[in-house]
Amino acid sequence: MSKFLSNSEHVIEESRENNHHGDQIQGLQVALGDLLGSDELTAETALIINNACEKGRISFSKVEEICGGNSEDVLLLCWEWRLLVPVRSSKCGEWDDRLLLLDPGEIYELPNVVKHLVKSARRTGQWNPDVALTEVFSDTDETLRRSMPDLLKKMNGLAHFNIINAFQIRQACARANVNHSVDTLIALLKAGGVISPKLRALSDVAKAGSPVYEINPCVVA
């Protein structure tokens, strides 16, 4: 391995030497570069979510094994983009109730849509939410599945800092010509890891007069 490689290049090169999936990981890194910009943790992040994709989750100890001293920074970046969310929560499974602890024994999981984003990125080198959304909703009828990318774009256009309420989701459905029950659709979006209720945003709920949801930032960036 060349001593002239950058730190990020060393991470990828070591992976390519020790893992026959190195080309896929490099494709994932390229895709993450489009999402994260020039973040210096892109290479480590690619390795972490690639590893987590195999079982749907990853331990803090495994992150330390891969990232060493950058473990906490990588996990914070993954949490910021909702690429990984902590399994531990105080009461329920919604994202704003999860407890981000950076300690041995902690486990972090990929939202369902992120699994499909990772698999697509490994194949293509592109971060493509449209493809991931159609795969997440592959079990729904074809009309709804084909409408999901446009629906998410309409939702994002109505959202404020990735926050949207149920009335706005209904508006987005009308604009995207999605004629399904909004309650059913919200349940599907939650299960897919595309949105999560904001249980702690009581003032936002009171102002909107309806439930409020966070849109996963990694599908609308």
C-alpha positions in Angstrom: 0.0 0.0 0.0 1.4 3.4 -0.9 2.6 5.6 1.9 1.3 8.6 -0.1 -2.4 7.7 0.2 -4.6 10.0 2.3 -6.2 8.7 5.5 -9.5 8.1 3.7 -7.8 6.4 0.8 -5.9 4.1 3.3 -9.3 3.1 4.8 -10.7 2.1 1.4 -7.4 0.5 0.2 -7.2 -1.6 3.3 -10.8 -2.7 2.8 -10.1 -3.6 -0.9 -7.1 -5.7 0.2 -9.0 -7.5 2.9 -12.5 -7.7 1.5 -13.4 -9.0 -2.0 -16.4 -6.5 -1.9 -13.9 -3.6 -2.0 -15.2 -2.3 -5.3 -18.7 -2.2 -3.9 -17.5 -0.3 -0.8 -15.7 2.2 -3.1 -18.9 2.7 -4.9 -20.7 3.4 -1.6 -18.0 5.9 -0.7 -18.4 7.7 -3.9 -22.2 7.9 -3.3 -21.7 9.1 0.2 -19.4 11.8 -1.1 -22.3 13.2 -3.0 -24.5 13.1 0.1 -22.0 14.4 2.7 -19.9 16.6 0.5 -16.2 16.7 1.3 -16.6 15.3 4.9 -13.3 13.7 5.9 -15.2 10.8 7.6 -16.8 9.6 4.3 -14.6 6.6 3.9 -15.1 5.4 7.5 -18.8 6.0 7.3 -19.0 3.9 4.1 -17.3 1.0 5.9 -19.6 1.3 8.9 -22.9 1.4 7.1 -21.7 -1.3 4.7 -21.0 -3.5 7.6 -24.3 -2.7 9.3 -26.2 -3.4 6.1 -25.4 -7.1 6.4 -27.3 -7.7 9.6 -29.3 -4.4 9.8 -27.3 -3.2 12.8 -23.8 -2.7 14.2 -22.3 -2.6 17.7 -20.2 0.2 19.2 -17.3 -2.3 19.6 -17.4 -3.1 15.9 -17.4 0.6 15.0 -14.3 1.1 17.2 -12.6 -1.9 15.5 -13.2 -0.3 12.1 -12.8 3.4 12.9 -10.6 3.6 16.0 -10.3 7.1 17.3 -12.9 8.4 14.8 -15.7 6.1 16.1 -17.6 8.8 18.0 -17.4 11.3 15.2 -18.6 8.7 12.6 -21.5 7.7 14.8 -22.5 11.3 15.4 -22.4 11.9 11.6 -24.5 8.8 11.0 -27.0 9.9 13.6 -27.2 13.5 12.2 -28.1 12.0 8.7 -30.2 9.2 10.2 -28.0 6.6 8.5 -27.9 4.8 11.8 -30.2 5.2 14.8 -29.5 3.9 18.3 -31.5 0.8 19.3 -31.7 2.1 22.9 -34.7 4.4 23.7 -36.2 5.8 26.9 -39.8 4.7 26.2 -40.6 3.9 22.5 -39.0 3.4 19.2 -39.5 6.9 17.6 -36.2 8.6 16.6 -36.6 11.5 19.0 -36.9 9.1 21.9 -33.7 7.1 21.0 -30.7 7.5 23.3 -27.4 8.1 21.5 -24.8 6.6 23.8 -21.3 6.2 22.6 -20.3 3.3 24.9 -19.3 -0.4 24.6 -22.4 -2.6 24.5 -24.5 0.0 22.5 -26.1 -1.1 19.2 -27.1 1.0 16.3 -29.5 0.0 13.4 -30.2 1.1 9.8 -33.6 2.5 9.0 -35.1 0.2 6.3 -34.8 2.8 3.5 -31.0 3.2 4.3 -30.5 -0.5 3.7 -31.8 -0.1 0.1 -29.8 3.1 -0.3 -26.6 1.3 0.6 -27.4 -1.7 -1.7 -28.1 0.6 -4.6 -25.1 2.8 -3.9 -22.8 -0.3 -3.9 -24.1 -1.2 -7.3 -24.1 2.2 -9.0 -21.9 4.6 -7.0 -24.9 6.9 -6.7 -27.0 7.9 -3.7 -30.4 7.4 -5.3 -33.4 7.8 -3.0 -35.8 7.3 -5.9 -34.6 3.8 -6.4 -34.5 3.0 -2.7 -38.1 4.2 -2.2 -39.4 2.0 -5.0 -37.6 -0.9 -3.5 -38.8 -0.2 0.1 -42.4 -0.1 -1.2 -42.0 -3.1 -3.6 -44.8 -5.0 -1.7 -47.4 -2.3 -2.4 -49.4 -1.9 -5.6 -47.5 -0.6 -8.6 -49.3 2.7 -8.8 -48.3 3.6 -5.2 -44.8 2.3 -5.7 -44.2 4.4 -8.8 -45.6 7.5 -7.0 -43.4 7.4 -4.0 -40.4 9.4 -5.3 -42.7 12.2 -6.5 -44.7 12.1 -3.2 -41.5 12.5 -1.2 -40.5 15.4 -3.3 -43.9 17.0 -2.7 -43.6 16.3 1.0 -40.1 17.8 1.1 -41.4 20.9 -0.6 -44.0 21.4 2.1 -41.7 20.5 5.0 -39.8 23.0 7.1 -36.3 21.8 8.2 -37.4 18.2 7.4 -40.4 18.6 9.7 -43.9 18.0 8.3 -47.4 17.5 9.8 -50.2 15.1 8.8 -52.2 17.9 7.0 -49.2 18.7 4.9 -48.7 15.0 4.1 -52.3 15.0 2.9 -51.6 18.0 0.7 -48.5 16.2 -0.7 -50.7 13.2 -1.5 -53.1 15.4 -3.4 -50.3 17.1 -5.4 -48.7 13.7 -6.3 -52.1 12.2 -7.2 -51.7 9.5 -4.5 -55.2 8.3 -3.7 -54.5 6.1 -0.7 -55.5 6.4 3.0 -53.2 9.0 4.5 -53.1 7.0 7.8 -52.1 3.8 5.9 -49.5 5.8 3.9 -48.0 7.3 7.1 -47.7 3.8 8.6 -45.9 2.6 5.5 -43.5 5.6 5.6 -42.8 5.0 9.3 -42.1 1.3 8.7 -39.8 2.2 5.8 -37.7 4.5 7.9 -38.7 7.5 5.7 -40.4 9.4 8.5 -40.7 9.2 12.3 -43.1 11.0 14.7 -41.8 13.9 16.6 -43.2 13.0 20.0 -41.3 15.7 21.9 -42.3 18.5 19.6 -45.4 19.4 21.6 -45.5 23.1 20.6 -45.3 22.0 16.9 -48.1 19.5 17.4 -50.2 22.1 19.1 -49.5 24.7 16.4 -50.2 22.3 13.5 -53.2 20.7 15.2 -52.0 17.3 14.0 -49.2 14.8 14.5 -45.8 16.0 13.4 -43.1 13.9 11.6 -39.4 14.1 10.9 -38.4 13.2 7.3 -35.2 11.2 7.2 -32.6 13.7 5.9 -30.7 11.2 3.9 -33.6 10.7 1.5 -34.2 14.3 0.7 -30.7 15.9 0.7 
